[in-house]
Amino acid sequence: MNMDTLDIAFEDYHSTQDFISRMDQYIFSIRNLAVATSSAIIAYAVSENKATILLTNYFLIFCFIFLEYSWKCFQEDAIMRTYKLEDMIQNSIKGNVNAVYPYEFGLGHVIRAPSIRKILRLIFKKDRWHNLMFYLIILVANSLAYFLFSYYNK
């Protein structure tokens, strides 16, 4: 890899890292919206004395899970891209001429549309359990609110 291609690869690496950071910001916004919406639904159900409204919260939480993991699919593709770029740059710096990489600039050819299969694979990935745990805590809080509400309003 010549120096011009190496400079372009460095620039590509930095733009990919920026993309990953933007995805983190979007995911954080989705989580904020999930907490705010769930809290508002619980508060509304309690103030209106209607426990059945809490059942809609389950549907909305699953929608937020799907939305977050759709964005996470884009982020995962970009993360895999950075691993390949890091390996390519490292081998070029070491002077390893035996390592051949078909280099293409940009993220457009790497990022694929999310699919149900890919989303489910991400949800059940062992090293990503903490992402799903966030929503499970919201679901548990909603369930507790529903059962406590039903118990005290008999």
Secondary structure as GFF3:
##gff-version 3
##sequence-region A 1 154
A	DSSP	alpha_helix	3	48	.	.	.	ID=ss1
A	DSSP	alpha_helix	53	94	.	.	.	ID=ss2
A	DSSP	alpha_helix	116	123	.	.	.	ID=ss3
A	DSSP	three_ten_helix	126	128	.	.	.	ID=ss4
A	DSSP	alpha_helix	129	152	.	.	.	ID=ss5
###
